[in-house]
Amino acid sequence: MSHPRSPLATPFPALPPIAGVRLATVRAGYKPWERDDLTLVRLDEGTSVAGVTTRSRCPSPEVEWCRAALTLGRARALVVNAGNSNAFTGARGRAAVEAVAARAAQGLGCQPSDVFVASTGVIGVPLPIATAEAGVSAALAAPEADWAAAAAAISTTDTFPKGAAATAMIGDTRVTVVGIIKGSGMIAPDMATMLGFLFTDAAVAPALLQAMLDRANARSFACITVDGDTSTSDTVLAFATGAAGHTPLDSADAAGADALAAAIEQVCLDLAHLVVRDGEGATKFIAVSVTGAESDGSARRIGLSIANSPLVKTAIAGEDANWGRVVMAVGKAGEPAERDRLAIRFGDTQVAAEGVAVEGYDEAPVAAHLRGSDIRIGVDLGLGEGRATVWTCDLTHGYISINGDYRS
Amino acid sequence: MSHPRSPLATPFPALPPIAGVRLATVRAGYKPWERDDLTLVRLDEGTSVAGVTTRSRCPSPEVEWCRAALTLGRARALVVNAGNSNAFTGARGRAAVEAVAARAAQGLGCQPSDVFVASTGVIGVPLPIATAEAGVSAALAAPEADWAAAAAAISTTDTFPKGAAATAMIGDTRVTVVGIIKGSGMIAPDMATMLGFLFTDAAVAPALLQAMLDRANARSFACITVDGDTSTSDTVLAFATGAAGHTPLDSADAAGADALAAAIEQVCLDLAHLVVRDGEGATKFIAVSVTGAESDGSARRIGLSIANSPLVKTAIAGEDANWGRVVMAVGKAGEPAERDRLAIRFGDTQVAAEGVAVEGYDEAPVAAHLRGSDIRIGVDLGLGEGRATVWTCDLTHGYISINGDYRS
C-alpha cells in the first residue's frame, strides 16, 4: 500500500467470524516487501461454492482453474496470492497453480479440485512455484487470522482494506455473510471486480448459491467502473459452509432464500462501492442513475457510457456542472435516446429538461453538491421504464501519477 | 488557443488555393476573445458535396441541417462558427442554424439548402442569432483569407492549426485536394472527427464523392481516438468544385477515380493524425497495428480497445513497456483472441509470443523506442488475415489539467 490512503476510504468494519471458515495469512515473499501476501482460507467439509470470473479472452490460469473447480460445486480451501497475477505465463503458470492446489490439498486431506486459487499483481511473470509451495505450507501451520488481516493480505495497489457483512434469517436461524475484496484500478463492468470473496454459514446448494451470486453480481460488480479496463484475473467466489445448521436451501422458493439472496447482494454492493472508493486517484464517489430508458440493460449501458467518459470524470474532478458532457456520453452510448426528451440532474437540481438547459436554474445547490465527495448524476431519457444505477469515481492527476509516473 | 502548443505539433504546410473556393474569416464575437471565430467558404456553382457526421444520438442542429442538405448533393457555401457548438439548444438552436443559412444564401443568391453550417464549442447555449447574422454579413464583405487563417478560425481548444494537401492526375489534368480540420479532445471512432473540411477542384458526382469519403473515413477518422468520447457535432464535409475542367467523374471505374480517391484518403489520414498529435495533453503519438485477426473489423475493434485503454495510455506516458496492459486490453475487447497465440511488439522488438514473455529480449531498443515521441505497438493474434492500424496519444497530467482543472 505505497500510495496515500484514498480520501474516500472508510474504516474497516467489525466483521464476525463465520463458522466453518478459518483464515491464515503469511509472507510468502512474492515481492521484496514486509507484509503478508498469501492468504489461506480453510473451509469445513460440505462447503458449497459459486463464482463469477472475468470475461477477458486472455484469462489467467487461476481463472481457468477456478472455472473448472466451480463445475464440482464444492470447496475445502482458497489460496490467494498477492503481488503476482501469474497471468500470461503459459505452461509454467498453469503448473504453478496446480502446485499450489496440490500442496494445500495434501495438507488438508482433500482433492486438489477442492482448492480454489486466485492471484493478483504483475502480469507476465510466472508465479514462483517453490515460493508458493513454501507459503502454503507455512499458512497451513500458521495461527488463525482475522478478516482485517486477510483483507490486507489480498491487497496490492489498494490504499485501504475492504470488507462488509450482512445477516439474514432462515427460519429461526440467523446466518451471516461476510465479504472481503481487493481492487482499485483495472476495474470495469461485464465481469466481477478484481478479487472478491464471500463467506456464509448458511447451507445452500451450489446451483442456488450461483443464481444468488449471479443476480447480486449483475447489480453490483457489473455496475461499477474505475477506468473501463478489465483485468485478466477478476474473480468473485462465494462459499457457504452450512455450519449454521438449518435445513439446507436448495430452491429459490425455499423459506429464507430471498433473505439470504438479499444479504449476499448487500455485501456485494457494499464491496463494489468500496472498490470505487479506492479507485486510483479518486476524490469523488459518483452514482449515475438512469431512468426512463427502453430497458434496464439499456439504462445500464447508458450509465456506464457516462461513468466511463474521461470528459465527465474530469469535469466532476473539477467540480464543474458540465452537463453538456453528460449529453455527449448519452449520445455516444449507442442506445435509444431522444435528445429532446432528455433531462439531467446534478444532486437534486434539474439542470436540463426536454433537450435544453433549464433556464435560470439555481446554481448554488449544484455547486454545493459538486464540492462534496458523494456526487449524484441523474439522467431521465423519457422513453420507457428501464432504470439502472452505476458507480464510478472521478479522473484526477492521481490516476495519472499512479499509472504513468514510473517505469515498471 | 489558451493551452501550450502540443509538443507533437507540426508546422502548418504550404497549401495551394483551390479554384472555385474562396475563404473569408471574421470575428463574430462568440466569445470575448481577440481572434476570428467565423469562417465563410464560398463555392462556385456546380460544387458537389459529400459528408459524414457523428453517430451520436444527441446531434447538434447543425448536424441535422447538414444531413438534410447532403441529400441534395450540391453546395455553394460553408459557414463554421467556433466557440459555441449550439448543441442541445432545442428550437432556438434550430432557428439559429436556419438564420445563418438564410443570411449566407441571401448574400450569395443561392438556396439556404446550398449552405452548410458547422459549429463547435460549448454545449447547451443557443448560438446568438444576431451575432451570427452580423458575422455572416461581415464575412460576405471581407477580403479573401488563406488556409492558415481558416484553419485557425475554426479552432477551439486546438493548440495548432491543421491542414494537409495531396494531388492526383485525372487524365491529363492535375487536381488538388486540400483539407483543414479542428479537434483535440472528445475524439473517438465510429464517427468523423470534430470538424473537418476537404476541398478539391476535381469534378466528381456527389454519390461517387460520398463513396470516396466513406472509404477514406473508415481508414482515417474512424481509426483515431483521444479519449473515446464522441462529440455531438462531429462533421466531415468534402466539396468538389469541378473547376479543374476535366470530364466529370461519375463512377468508380472512370479513369482517375482511383487516384482522386487515394488523394482524398491521404488528406483524411494526414488530418486524422494531426488531430491525434493535438490530443489534449499528448506527449506521444501512438500507432497500434493489429494483425492476424479474424477480420479487419475485429482487428480495428481490438486496436481501439488498446488505444482507448487508460492503463495502456498512461503506461506509454510513463515510457513503460508494460505489455501486460496490452494483453488486458486485447482480452477485454470482446473479439476472438487466443491467449496462447498472442504476440506483442514495441517498436521492432518482440516482447511476448505464444502467450508468454519472450525470454531475455533486449530491453535497450524497447526503452529507446519508448523514449521517442512516435510509438509503435504491434499485436499479432495468430488467428487469420484481418488487420488494422489505429492511432491515439498517451494519457497525461495535461489531459486532466485541460479538462478538470477549472469550472466552466
Interface residues (C-beta under 8 A of the other chain):
Chain A: T54 R55 S56 R57 C58 P59 A87 F88 T89 G90 R92 V122 I123 G124 V125 G185 M186 A188 D227 G228 D229 T230 S231 T232 N308 S309 P310 L311 T314 A315 A317 G318 E319 D320 N322 W323 G324 R325 V327 M328 A329 V330 G331 K332 A333 G334 E335 P336 A337 E338 R339 D340 L342 A352 E354 G355 V356 A357 D394 L395 T396 H397 Y399 I400 S401 N403 G404 D405 Y406 R407 S408
Chain B: T54 R55 S56 R57 C58 P59 A87 F88 T89 G90 R92 V122 I123 G124 V125 G185 M186 A188 D227 G228 D229 T230 S231 T232 N308 S309 P310 L311 T314 A315 A317 G318 E319 D320 N322 W323 G324 R325 V327 M328 A329 V330 G331 K332 A333 G334 E335 P336 A337 E338 R339 D340 L342 A352 E354 G355 V356 A357 D394 L395 T396 H397 Y399 I400 S401 N403 G404 D405 Y406 R407 S408
